Amino acid sequence: MTRDDVIAWCLAQPGAVETYPFGEHVLVVKVTGKAFAYIGFEENSIALRCGVNAEEAATVRERHPDAMRPMGYQSRHGWNTITLDNPIPDADLHELLSASYDYARS
């Protein structure tokens, strides 16, 4: 998936809201007031919630070590950054997007 594909998928989800709280270089997509995707325009990356904590997120990263890394400060809350220049299979990315959306809705 390209970054544009990811943006289109995120904004097509029921209740999704497009926000730019950090400036125009990062799109933060929210549902129920909670972020479920950070989409970086400068480094062609996205960040998604990949678990309820750092340990669960680390388990997800093991599947795609060349494309994923902890999301800085947010990694302790289960967030990973995915570099779209080292793509992961579309089916896996769809699964991660859906899970992050579901975490935010719950």
Buried (B, 14 or more C-beta within 10 A) or exposed (E): BEBEEBBEBBEEBEEBBEEEEEEEEBBBBBBEEEBBBBBBEEEEBBBBBBBEEBEBBBEBBEEBEEBBBBBEEBBEBBBBBBBBEEBBEEEBBBEBBBBBBEBBEE
